[in-house]
Amino acid sequence: MKKFELVVFDMAGTTVLDRGNVGDAFIQAFEQNNIKVERAEVKKVMGWRKIDAIKILLEKYHPQAFANEKELVEKIHKAFIENMIRFYESDPDIKPLPHTEEIFDRLKKEGMMIALNTGFTRSITDTILKRLRWNNGAKKIDYVIASDEVPEGRPYPFMIQTIMQQLKITDPKRVVKIGDTEVDIEEGRNADCGLVVSVTTGAYNRQQLEQSHPDYIIDSLSELPSLIL
């Protein structure tokens, strides 16, 4: 019997190319509401459910604005969603990261299930899936969940637990979690995944990822099969 049944992949920066575009949309959303945030600050909250990331940034760096205008969170979040959907619908460079689809195919041939989870809302997620033609019934992906479909996003384990329930997997030790941020690692640990893997193709570099102690750090998804098959 194979050791793992399911691999849960993050999206932007893990399976989908991100050249800092998510951070750009975040910064722009704040600027549209007359608030300046530094890119380094934004990078620290990549991977979080975006409305939670907005709250973190406002409470830490702009507490007066957060305290005085609670609806500001929703306004920034709405602007971010609009910015991201516009980007994913129109940018000519949107594509899977190298080796992503061949790894999906390889794992499927080995009898493993593939799931995606993300800090994005469902509306952004569906825009990406449509653009990459990952929603066309080809069965590359067994399940996709967005952070607004569970009570709490990362680092809480709810997205992974929901995926397991939907795919009828009862043992989290047979689940692999892979992502490009610190909070992906925390999510995998909180879900008690059997293997937690980080990849350096997104928001965090190797040194930053090492601080959160994933089981493995890889530089490309092409390295993943040797760890789990």
C-alpha positions as CSV (number, residue, x, y, z in Angstrom):
1,M,0.0,0.0,0.0
2,K,1.3,3.4,-0.9
3,K,2.3,5.7,2.0
4,F,0.4,8.8,0.8
5,E,-3.0,9.1,-0.7
6,L,-3.4,12.8,-1.2
7,V,-1.2,15.8,-2.0
8,V,-2.6,19.3,-1.1
9,F,-1.0,22.0,-3.1
10,D,-1.1,25.8,-2.6
11,M,-1.8,27.8,-5.7
12,A,0.0,31.2,-6.2
13,G,3.7,30.7,-5.8
14,T,3.5,26.9,-5.6
15,T,1.6,25.7,-8.7
16,V,0.7,29.1,-10.3
17,L,3.4,31.6,-11.4
18,D,3.5,34.6,-9.1
19,R,6.1,37.3,-9.9
20,G,5.0,39.4,-6.9
21,N,1.6,40.0,-8.5
22,V,-0.4,39.1,-5.4
23,G,1.7,41.5,-3.4
24,D,1.2,44.2,-6.0
25,A,-2.6,43.8,-5.9
26,F,-2.5,43.9,-2.1
27,I,-0.4,47.1,-2.0
28,Q,-2.7,48.7,-4.7
29,A,-5.8,47.8,-2.7
30,F,-4.4,49.6,0.4
31,E,-3.4,52.6,-1.8
32,Q,-6.9,52.8,-3.2
33,N,-8.0,53.4,0.4
34,N,-5.2,56.0,1.1
35,I,-3.0,53.7,3.2
36,K,0.6,52.9,2.4
37,V,2.1,49.5,3.3
38,E,5.6,48.3,2.6
39,R,6.2,45.3,0.4
40,A,8.2,43.6,3.1
41,E,5.2,43.9,5.4
42,V,2.9,42.4,2.8
43,K,5.2,39.5,2.1
44,K,5.0,38.4,5.7
45,V,1.2,37.7,5.4
46,M,1.3,35.9,2.0
47,G,-0.6,32.6,2.3
48,W,-3.1,33.9,4.8
49,R,-6.7,34.3,4.0
50,K,-6.6,37.7,2.5
51,I,-9.2,39.4,4.7
52,D,-7.2,38.1,7.7
53,A,-4.0,39.4,6.2
54,I,-5.6,42.9,5.8
55,K,-6.6,42.8,9.5
56,I,-3.1,41.8,10.5
57,L,-1.5,44.7,8.6
58,L,-4.0,47.3,9.7
59,E,-3.8,46.3,13.4
60,K,0.0,46.2,13.4
61,Y,0.9,49.1,11.3
62,H,-2.2,51.3,11.2
63,P,-4.0,50.6,14.4
64,Q,-5.8,54.0,14.5
65,A,-7.2,53.5,11.0
66,F,-8.3,49.9,12.0
67,A,-9.9,51.1,15.2
68,N,-11.8,54.0,13.7
69,E,-13.2,52.5,10.6
70,K,-14.1,48.8,10.8
71,E,-15.6,48.8,7.3
72,L,-12.2,49.7,6.0
73,V,-11.2,46.0,6.1
74,E,-14.1,45.1,3.8
75,K,-13.3,48.1,1.4
76,I,-9.6,47.0,1.1
77,H,-10.6,43.4,0.6
78,K,-13.1,44.2,-2.1
79,A,-10.5,46.3,-3.9
80,F,-8.0,43.4,-3.6
81,I,-10.5,40.9,-5.1
82,E,-11.3,43.2,-8.0
83,N,-7.6,43.8,-8.6
84,M,-6.7,40.1,-8.6
85,I,-9.6,39.0,-10.8
86,R,-8.7,41.7,-13.3
87,F,-5.1,40.5,-13.3
88,Y,-5.8,36.8,-13.6
89,E,-8.3,37.5,-16.4
90,S,-6.0,39.7,-18.5
91,D,-2.3,39.2,-17.8
92,P,-0.6,37.4,-20.7
93,D,1.9,35.7,-18.5
94,I,-0.4,33.7,-16.3
95,K,0.6,30.0,-16.4
96,P,1.4,27.0,-14.2
97,L,4.8,27.0,-12.6
98,P,7.3,24.6,-14.4
99,H,6.6,20.9,-14.0
100,T,3.2,21.5,-12.2
101,E,1.0,19.7,-14.7
102,E,3.5,16.8,-15.3
103,I,3.7,16.3,-11.6
104,F,-0.1,16.2,-11.4
105,D,-0.2,13.6,-14.1
106,R,2.6,11.6,-12.5
107,L,0.9,11.5,-9.1
108,K,-2.4,10.6,-10.6
109,K,-0.9,7.7,-12.5
110,E,0.5,6.5,-9.2
111,G,-3.0,6.5,-7.8
112,M,-2.7,9.6,-5.7
113,M,-5.3,12.4,-5.3
114,I,-4.6,16.0,-6.0
115,A,-6.2,19.0,-4.2
116,L,-5.6,22.7,-4.3
117,N,-6.1,25.1,-1.4
118,T,-5.5,28.8,-1.3
119,G,-5.8,32.0,0.8
120,F,-7.8,33.5,-2.1
121,T,-11.6,33.8,-2.2
122,R,-13.6,31.4,-4.4
123,S,-14.1,34.1,-7.0
124,I,-10.4,34.6,-7.5
125,T,-9.8,30.9,-7.4
126,D,-12.4,30.2,-10.1
127,T,-10.8,32.9,-12.3
128,I,-7.4,31.1,-12.1
129,L,-8.9,27.7,-12.7
130,K,-10.7,28.9,-15.8
131,R,-7.7,30.7,-17.1
132,L,-5.5,27.7,-16.8
133,R,-8.2,25.3,-17.9
134,W,-8.0,23.4,-14.7
135,N,-11.8,23.4,-14.4
136,N,-12.5,21.6,-17.7
137,G,-13.4,18.2,-16.3
138,A,-10.0,16.7,-17.2
139,K,-9.7,15.3,-13.7
140,K,-6.2,16.6,-13.1
141,I,-7.4,17.9,-9.8
142,D,-9.8,16.0,-7.4
143,Y,-10.8,18.9,-5.2
144,V,-10.3,22.7,-4.9
145,I,-11.1,24.8,-1.8
146,A,-10.8,28.5,-1.1
147,S,-10.3,30.2,2.2
148,D,-13.8,31.8,2.3
149,E,-15.4,28.3,2.2
150,V,-14.3,27.4,5.7
151,P,-14.7,29.0,9.2
152,E,-11.0,30.1,9.3
153,G,-8.2,30.1,6.7
154,R,-4.6,29.2,7.4
155,P,-2.9,28.5,9.7
156,Y,-6.1,26.7,10.8
157,P,-6.4,23.1,9.4
158,F,-10.0,23.5,8.2
159,M,-9.3,23.6,4.4
160,I,-7.2,20.4,4.6
161,Q,-9.8,18.7,6.9
162,T,-12.6,19.6,4.5
163,I,-10.6,18.2,1.5
164,M,-10.1,15.0,3.5
165,Q,-13.7,14.7,4.3
166,Q,-14.8,15.3,0.7
167,L,-12.3,12.7,-0.6
168,K,-13.0,10.2,2.2
169,I,-9.5,10.2,3.6
170,T,-9.5,9.5,7.3
171,D,-5.8,9.5,8.2
172,P,-4.0,12.8,8.0
173,K,-0.7,11.0,8.0
174,R,-1.5,9.9,4.5
175,V,-1.7,13.5,3.4
176,V,1.1,15.7,2.0
177,K,0.9,19.5,2.2
178,I,3.1,21.6,-0.1
179,G,3.3,25.4,-0.2
180,D,5.6,28.4,-0.5
181,T,4.9,30.3,2.8
182,E,5.4,30.0,6.5
183,V,1.6,29.7,7.1
184,D,1.4,26.8,4.6
185,I,3.8,24.9,6.9
186,E,1.8,25.8,10.0
187,E,-1.4,24.7,8.3
188,G,0.1,21.3,7.4
189,R,1.3,20.8,11.0
190,N,-2.0,21.9,12.5
191,A,-3.8,19.3,10.2
192,D,-1.3,16.7,11.3
193,C,-0.2,15.9,7.8
194,G,2.2,13.1,7.3
195,L,4.6,15.2,5.3
196,V,4.9,19.0,5.0
197,V,7.0,20.3,2.1
198,S,8.0,23.9,1.2
199,V,9.0,25.1,-2.2
200,T,11.1,28.2,-3.0
201,T,9.2,29.3,-6.1
202,G,7.0,31.8,-4.3
203,A,7.0,34.3,-1.5
204,Y,9.7,32.9,0.8
205,N,13.3,31.9,0.1
206,R,15.0,28.8,1.6
207,Q,16.4,30.6,4.6
208,Q,13.0,32.1,5.5
209,L,11.3,28.7,5.1
210,E,13.9,26.9,7.2
211,Q,12.8,29.0,10.2
212,S,9.5,27.2,10.2
213,H,11.0,23.7,10.0
214,P,9.1,21.9,7.2
215,D,10.1,18.3,6.6
216,Y,11.6,19.2,3.2
217,I,12.4,22.3,1.2
218,I,12.6,21.9,-2.6
219,D,13.4,24.4,-5.3
220,S,11.0,22.9,-7.9
221,L,8.0,20.7,-8.0
222,S,10.0,18.2,-10.1
223,E,11.7,17.2,-6.8
224,L,8.5,16.2,-5.2
225,P,7.9,12.6,-6.5
226,S,11.2,11.4,-5.1
227,L,10.0,12.4,-1.6
228,I,6.6,10.8,-1.7
229,L,6.6,7.9,-4.2
